[in-house]
Amino acid sequence: MPSVIALDAMGSDRAPKPEIEGAIHATRSYGLRVLLVGPETTLKAELQRHPSALRLPIEIVHASEVITMEDKAAQAVRAKRDSSMRVGLRLVREGQAVGFVTAGNTGAAMATAKMVLGALHGVDRPALAAVLPTAAGTTAILLDVGANVDCKPHNLEQFAVMGEIYFRAMFGHAAAGSSRMIFSSASRGPRVGLLSIGEEETKGNELTRESFQLLKRLPVNFVGNVEGRDLFSGHVDVIVADGFVGNVALKTSEGAARLIRTVLKESLKATITSQVGYMLSRSAFADFKKRIDHTEYGGAPLLGVKGVCIITHGSSNANAVKNAIRVAAEFAERKINQSIEQGLAALHSTAFEPEAAPAH
């Protein structure tokens, strides 16, 4: 039976058009079922613009309210009890869907997910993990990118464990669904770095210095502090930061990517010679755009909640929605939450083991 993904059909800036188009592409490409959550009349009208969708495994689940980008997260969660976010997450909690995807208000999505799904055992604060392209042609993940603007060192310790497990499960560093390798001294595993202002152990603020001491004791491949320039180098796989720093780093990199695309496009159109060069290298340029296109990576999972919740950009197009649906299905299929719980349980058990008595 195909996996079922609940999709907030009213989340994006241009909803429900990108959501419905993305759902159509996802069902065709990945053999999934999609539950479109939102006002039934609105969604039916948009679906009728795609007659072929009537033959696809796409269903509408009515939700009478919509949380907008202008809504304050805490207030919207309490006041809009029949919002497309809340109804969609309830479908996950009740087992009618294996995952939930939204391009809506990030703060409201996180607050609603924590309230409806709850946190995994051993997780104090869930974290958002963003996927980044690297110069080495690989991917890296950065977490937290905005779920927690104020963090304690033990929060970053948990982020490191969750990020390491997520990276291995999604990008092939261990058998899917296994958390055992993270605590094996024989396995190096993904390289985990702590985002700071210098590579030396003593660099950074109080949070990063204290977190460094916790992370270096973890049974993961901790490579120490990394700087902002290392985000895309490919020299590190999992970059750990508090939500404030992580969000600034992510938004800065997205702005830089847009600048590069714009300047490069303008330069290629500036002269006849460059236009001819562009025509000859169009394939390479298309590959470049794809590598730095955030819509290819499918949004950021909220790691640490009891269920699958993928949050993507409000400006998401159909391709971004399609890939977010794919990531939600893969997350559930690879049982990443089970691995995270096992990993954190092993972490806590080793943390409280009594030291061996000295030999006489």
C-alpha positions as CSV (number, residue, x, y, z in Angstrom):
1,M,0.0,0.0,0.0
2,P,1.4,3.4,-0.9
3,S,2.5,5.8,1.9
4,V,0.0,8.6,2.6
5,I,1.2,12.2,3.1
6,A,-0.9,15.0,4.5
7,L,-0.3,18.3,2.7
8,D,-1.3,21.7,4.0
9,A,-2.8,22.9,0.8
10,M,-3.1,26.5,2.1
11,G,0.4,27.2,3.3
12,S,2.4,28.8,0.5
13,D,2.3,32.4,-0.7
14,R,0.4,31.4,-3.8
15,A,-1.7,28.6,-2.2
16,P,-3.3,26.3,-3.3
17,K,-1.8,26.3,-6.8
18,P,1.8,25.1,-6.0
19,E,0.5,22.6,-3.4
20,I,-1.9,20.9,-5.8
21,E,0.6,20.9,-8.7
22,G,3.3,19.5,-6.4
23,A,0.9,16.8,-5.1
24,I,0.1,15.8,-8.7
25,H,3.8,15.5,-9.6
26,A,4.6,13.6,-6.3
27,T,1.8,11.0,-6.8
28,R,2.9,10.4,-10.4
29,S,6.7,10.3,-9.6
30,Y,6.7,8.4,-6.3
31,G,3.6,6.3,-6.2
32,L,2.3,8.1,-3.0
33,R,-1.2,9.1,-1.8
34,V,-1.7,12.7,-0.9
35,L,-4.3,14.2,1.4
36,L,-4.9,17.9,0.5
37,V,-5.9,19.7,3.7
38,G,-7.8,22.9,3.4
39,P,-11.2,24.5,2.6
40,E,-12.9,21.9,0.4
41,T,-14.6,24.3,-2.0
42,T,-11.3,26.1,-2.7
43,L,-9.4,23.0,-3.3
44,K,-12.0,21.4,-5.5
45,A,-12.1,24.5,-7.7
46,E,-8.3,24.3,-8.1
47,L,-8.3,20.6,-8.7
48,Q,-10.8,21.0,-11.5
49,R,-8.1,22.9,-13.4
50,H,-6.2,19.6,-13.6
51,P,-8.7,17.0,-15.0
52,S,-6.0,14.3,-15.0
53,A,-5.7,14.6,-11.3
54,L,-9.1,13.0,-10.8
55,R,-7.5,9.7,-11.6
56,L,-4.7,10.1,-9.2
57,P,-4.6,9.1,-5.5
58,I,-5.3,12.6,-4.2
59,E,-8.1,13.3,-1.7
60,I,-9.4,16.4,0.0
61,V,-9.7,16.6,3.8
62,H,-11.7,19.7,4.8
63,A,-10.3,22.3,7.2
64,S,-12.3,25.4,7.6
65,E,-9.5,27.7,8.8
66,V,-6.1,28.9,7.5
67,I,-3.1,30.2,9.5
68,T,-1.6,33.1,7.6
69,M,2.0,34.4,7.6
70,E,0.7,37.5,9.5
71,D,-0.8,35.4,12.4
72,K,1.2,35.2,15.6
73,A,2.2,31.6,16.1
74,A,1.0,31.1,19.7
75,Q,-2.3,32.9,19.2
76,A,-3.1,31.1,15.9
77,V,-2.4,27.7,17.4
78,R,-4.9,28.3,20.2
79,A,-7.6,30.2,18.2
80,K,-7.6,28.3,14.9
81,R,-8.4,24.8,16.1
82,D,-9.6,23.7,12.6
83,S,-6.7,25.1,10.6
84,S,-5.2,23.2,7.7
85,M,-2.0,22.8,9.8
86,R,-3.7,21.4,12.8
87,V,-6.0,19.1,10.9
88,G,-3.0,17.8,8.8
89,L,-0.9,17.1,11.9
90,R,-3.9,15.4,13.5
91,L,-4.0,13.0,10.5
92,V,-0.4,12.0,11.3
93,R,-1.1,11.6,15.0
94,E,-4.1,9.4,14.3
95,G,-2.2,7.2,11.8
96,Q,-4.1,8.3,8.7
97,A,-0.9,9.7,7.2
98,V,2.8,8.9,7.8
99,G,3.9,12.5,7.4
100,F,2.9,16.2,7.1
101,V,4.2,18.9,4.8
102,T,3.5,22.6,5.0
103,A,4.9,25.8,3.3
104,G,3.0,27.9,5.9
105,N,3.9,30.0,8.9
106,T,7.1,28.4,10.3
107,G,6.5,29.4,13.9
108,A,2.9,28.2,13.8
109,A,3.9,24.9,12.2
110,M,6.5,24.2,14.8
111,A,4.2,25.2,17.7
112,T,1.3,23.1,16.3
113,A,3.6,20.1,15.7
114,K,4.9,20.2,19.2
115,M,1.4,20.5,20.6
116,V,-0.4,17.9,18.4
117,L,2.4,15.4,18.0
118,G,4.5,16.0,21.1
119,A,8.3,15.5,21.5
120,L,10.1,12.2,21.2
121,H,11.4,10.6,24.4
122,G,14.7,12.2,25.3
123,V,14.2,15.4,23.2
124,D,13.9,18.6,25.1
125,R,13.5,20.8,22.0
126,P,12.9,19.8,18.4
127,A,15.2,21.3,15.8
128,L,14.8,22.3,12.1
129,A,17.4,20.8,9.8
130,A,18.2,22.4,6.5
131,V,19.9,20.6,3.6
132,L,22.8,22.5,1.9
133,P,24.7,21.8,-1.3
134,T,28.5,21.7,-1.1
135,A,31.4,22.4,-3.5
136,A,32.3,18.7,-3.3
137,G,29.0,17.8,-4.9
138,T,27.7,16.3,-1.7
139,T,25.1,17.6,0.8
140,A,25.4,18.9,4.4
141,I,22.8,19.7,7.0
142,L,22.6,22.7,9.3
143,L,20.5,22.5,12.5
144,D,18.9,24.3,14.2
145,V,17.8,26.9,11.6
146,G,15.1,28.6,13.6
147,A,13.1,26.4,15.9
148,N,15.0,27.6,19.0
149,V,16.6,31.1,19.2
150,D,17.7,30.6,22.8
151,C,19.6,27.3,23.5
152,K,21.5,25.6,26.3
153,P,24.5,23.5,25.7
154,H,22.6,20.2,26.2
155,N,20.2,21.3,23.4
156,L,23.1,21.5,21.0
157,E,24.2,18.1,22.2
158,Q,20.9,16.7,21.3
159,F,20.9,18.5,17.9
160,A,24.2,16.8,17.1
161,V,22.9,13.4,17.9
162,M,19.6,13.9,15.9
163,G,21.5,15.5,13.0
164,E,24.0,12.7,12.8
165,I,21.3,10.1,12.7
166,Y,19.2,12.0,10.2
167,F,22.2,12.5,7.9
168,R,23.2,8.8,8.0
169,A,19.6,7.6,7.4
170,M,18.9,10.0,4.5
171,F,22.3,10.1,2.8
172,G,23.5,6.6,3.2
173,H,26.2,6.6,5.9
174,A,24.5,3.7,7.7
175,A,21.7,1.2,7.1
176,A,18.4,3.0,7.2
177,G,16.6,2.8,10.5
178,S,19.8,1.9,12.5
179,S,21.2,4.1,15.2
180,R,23.8,1.5,16.4
181,M,26.7,2.9,14.4
182,I,26.6,6.3,16.0
183,F,27.8,4.7,19.3
184,S,30.4,2.4,17.6
185,S,34.0,3.5,18.2
186,A,35.0,1.5,15.0
187,S,32.8,3.7,12.8
188,R,33.9,7.2,11.9
189,G,30.5,8.2,10.4
190,P,29.4,11.7,9.2
191,R,31.6,14.6,10.3
192,V,29.9,16.7,12.9
193,G,31.0,20.3,13.4
194,L,30.0,23.1,15.8
195,L,29.4,26.5,14.1
196,S,31.5,29.2,15.7
197,I,33.8,32.2,14.9
198,G,37.0,30.2,14.9
199,E,38.3,26.7,14.7
200,E,40.1,26.7,18.0
201,E,38.4,25.1,21.0
202,T,38.5,28.3,23.0
203,K,36.8,30.5,20.3
204,G,33.2,31.5,20.4
205,N,30.8,32.6,23.1
206,E,29.8,30.8,26.3
207,L,27.3,28.6,24.6
208,T,29.6,27.3,21.9
209,R,32.5,26.8,24.4
210,E,30.4,24.8,26.8
211,S,28.7,22.9,23.9
212,F,32.2,22.0,22.5
213,Q,33.0,20.1,25.7
214,L,29.7,18.1,25.4
215,L,30.1,17.4,21.7
216,K,33.7,16.2,21.9
217,R,32.6,13.5,24.5
218,L,29.8,12.2,22.2
219,P,30.5,8.9,20.3
220,V,30.2,10.7,17.0
221,N,32.8,11.9,14.5
222,F,33.1,15.4,16.0
223,V,35.6,17.5,14.0
224,G,35.5,20.5,16.3
225,N,34.5,24.1,15.5
226,V,33.7,25.1,11.9
227,E,33.3,28.6,10.5
228,G,30.6,30.1,8.2
229,R,32.8,29.5,5.2
230,D,32.7,25.7,5.9
231,L,29.0,25.4,5.4
232,F,29.4,24.7,1.7
233,S,32.9,23.3,1.5
234,G,32.0,19.7,1.9
235,H,34.5,19.2,4.7
236,V,31.8,18.7,7.2
237,D,28.4,16.8,7.0
238,V,26.4,18.0,10.0
239,I,26.8,21.6,11.3
240,V,25.3,22.3,14.7
241,A,24.2,25.8,15.8
242,D,21.5,27.4,18.0
243,G,18.4,28.5,16.1
244,F,19.3,32.2,16.0
245,V,22.8,31.7,14.5
246,G,21.6,28.9,12.2
247,N,18.7,30.9,10.8
248,V,20.9,33.9,10.1
249,A,23.4,31.6,8.4
250,L,20.7,30.0,6.3
251,K,19.0,33.2,5.2
252,T,22.4,34.8,4.4
253,S,23.3,31.8,2.2
254,E,20.0,31.9,0.4
255,G,20.4,35.6,-0.3
256,A,24.0,35.0,-1.6
257,A,22.7,32.2,-3.9
258,R,20.0,34.6,-5.4
259,L,22.7,37.2,-5.9
260,I,25.0,34.8,-7.7
261,R,22.2,33.6,-10.0
262,T,21.1,37.1,-10.8
263,V,24.6,38.5,-11.5
264,L,25.6,35.4,-13.5
265,K,22.4,35.6,-15.6
266,E,22.9,39.4,-16.3
267,S,26.6,38.8,-17.2
268,L,25.7,36.0,-19.6
269,K,23.3,38.4,-21.4
270,A,25.5,41.4,-21.4
271,T,27.2,41.0,-24.8
272,I,26.8,39.0,-27.9
273,T,29.9,37.0,-27.1
274,S,28.7,36.1,-23.7
275,Q,25.2,35.1,-25.1
276,V,26.9,32.8,-27.5
277,G,29.0,31.4,-24.7
278,Y,25.8,30.9,-22.7
279,M,24.1,29.0,-25.5
280,L,27.2,26.7,-25.7
281,S,27.2,26.1,-22.0
282,R,23.5,26.1,-21.3
283,S,23.6,22.5,-20.0
284,A,26.3,23.4,-17.5
285,F,24.4,26.5,-16.4
286,A,21.2,24.4,-15.9
287,D,23.2,22.0,-13.8
288,F,24.6,24.9,-11.7
289,K,21.2,26.3,-11.1
290,K,19.9,22.9,-10.0
291,R,22.7,22.3,-7.6
292,I,22.0,25.6,-5.7
293,D,18.2,25.4,-6.0
294,H,16.6,24.9,-2.6
295,T,13.5,23.5,-4.2
296,E,15.4,20.3,-5.0
297,Y,16.0,19.5,-1.3
298,G,12.4,19.3,-0.1
299,G,12.3,21.5,2.9
300,A,13.5,21.2,6.5
301,P,12.3,18.3,8.8
302,L,11.4,19.2,12.3
303,L,13.6,16.6,14.1
304,G,12.5,15.4,17.6
305,V,8.7,15.3,17.3
306,K,6.5,12.1,17.4
307,G,5.8,12.0,13.7
308,V,7.1,13.4,10.4
309,C,6.7,17.2,9.9
310,I,8.5,18.9,6.9
311,I,8.5,22.7,6.7
312,T,9.3,24.3,3.4
313,H,9.5,27.9,2.1
314,G,6.4,30.1,1.8
315,S,7.7,31.0,-1.7
316,S,7.7,27.3,-2.6
317,N,6.8,26.3,-6.1
318,A,5.4,22.9,-7.3
319,N,8.9,21.4,-7.5
320,A,9.6,22.3,-3.8
321,V,6.3,20.8,-2.7
322,K,6.9,17.7,-4.7
323,N,10.3,17.1,-3.1
324,A,9.0,18.0,0.4
325,I,6.4,15.2,-0.1
326,R,9.2,12.8,-1.2
327,V,11.3,13.7,1.9
328,A,8.3,13.1,4.2
329,A,7.8,9.7,2.8
330,E,11.5,8.8,3.0
331,F,11.7,10.0,6.5
332,A,8.8,7.7,7.6
333,E,10.0,4.8,5.5
334,R,13.5,4.9,7.1
335,K,12.1,5.0,10.6
336,I,14.3,8.0,11.5
337,N,12.3,8.8,14.7
338,Q,12.8,5.4,16.0
339,S,16.6,5.8,15.4
340,I,16.6,9.1,17.1
341,E,14.9,7.7,20.2
342,Q,17.4,4.8,20.3
343,G,20.3,7.1,19.8
344,L,19.3,9.5,22.6
345,A,18.5,6.6,24.9
346,A,22.0,5.2,24.3
347,L,23.5,8.6,25.0
348,H,21.7,8.9,28.3
349,S,22.6,5.4,29.4
350,T,26.3,6.0,28.7
351,A,26.2,9.4,30.4
352,F,25.1,7.9,33.7
353,E,27.2,4.7,33.7
354,P,29.5,4.6,36.7
355,E,33.2,4.9,36.0
356,A,35.2,1.7,36.3
357,A,37.0,1.2,39.6
358,P,40.8,1.7,39.4
359,A,42.8,-1.5,39.2
360,H,44.8,-2.5,42.3
